[in-house]
Amino acid sequence: MEISKTDVKEMSYRDAVNELDAILREMQSDNCDIDKLSAMTRRATELIAECRNRLTATDEELRNILASLTPKS
């Protein structure tokens, strides 16, 4: 597996998750290249952090939207 050089901030959420899945499959396979393991782990960490940030931001945005729908007393 070739490690992507695309900046994680430029990727869609779906693309980031798909790349994470590919990295995980590679790491779990019998053909995992030990020489690339640290690079794969580093890339997976970047992808996880970006996905977590986007999920947190989306959660906050949805809470704000729903709060604006709640009638004020």
Beta strands, then each sheet from edge to edge (+ up, - down):
end
